[in-house]
Amino acid sequence: GESVGLHLPTLSVQEGDNSIINCAYSNSASDYFIWYKQESGKGPQFIIDIRSNMDKRQGQRVTVLLNKTVKHLSLQIAATQPGDSAVYFCAERYEYGNKLVFGAGTILRVKS
Amino acid sequence: KAGVTQTPRYLIKTRGQQVTLSCSPISGHRSVSWYQQTPGQGLQFLFEYFSETQRNKGNFPGRFSGRQFSNSRSEMNVSTLELGDSALYLCASSLAEGGDEQYFGPGTRLTVT
């Protein structure tokens, strides 16, 4: 399949520290990327997006970095809080239309 | 503004049966996409609808179908259910076809026994 979700990597951080979640995307022609947060029992929640003509975009406490040379996307969360604990997915769009291809996801655990 | 709503939230069906799931997009959004989420395969694209037309389709068998109504609400149908169809079915809406910022609903948890 296009998205394989087997054993998800886990990132454990201390409350107040910064978190960096990484994602390797598959298609060099992808023009748009989104980060989603999914809490248990809920649907994915939009966090931040970035177009392929940018390499950095900042939101509230979050920054997305895009490196097209190596097809890498990262999400930085500043001053991580317990409420940030969730599974984080990156998604890429590489066809016209709204088809998103998702990464496997990363579990973020915040220790108090 | 209300978010994406999906009904029902939980469903239990038997193998061989069929099921219909419903999605109401955010008011003003005209594009609806459906995704299947399972522990083994993650999130996978099913199809996208815009202006009552299917615009894009993922790699799923013909048992999976959908439609969109003139008010942008969408339904998806799965016929002849198999055990492997047990999953969380998610609907996402966006303003337009090819539009950015897709917002997801809470999903319908389908269990096939």
Interface residues (C-beta under 8 A of the other chain):
Chain A: G1 E2 S3 V4 G5 L6 Y32 I34 Y36 G41 K42 G43 P44 Q45 F46 D49 F89 A91 E95 Y96 G97 N98 K99 L100 V101 F102 G103 A104 G105
Chain B: V4 S31 S33 Y35 T38 P39 G40 Q41 G42 L43 Q44 F45 E48 F50 R55 N56 G58 N59 L90 A92 S94 E97 G98 G99 D100 E101 Q102 Y103 F104 G105 P106 G107
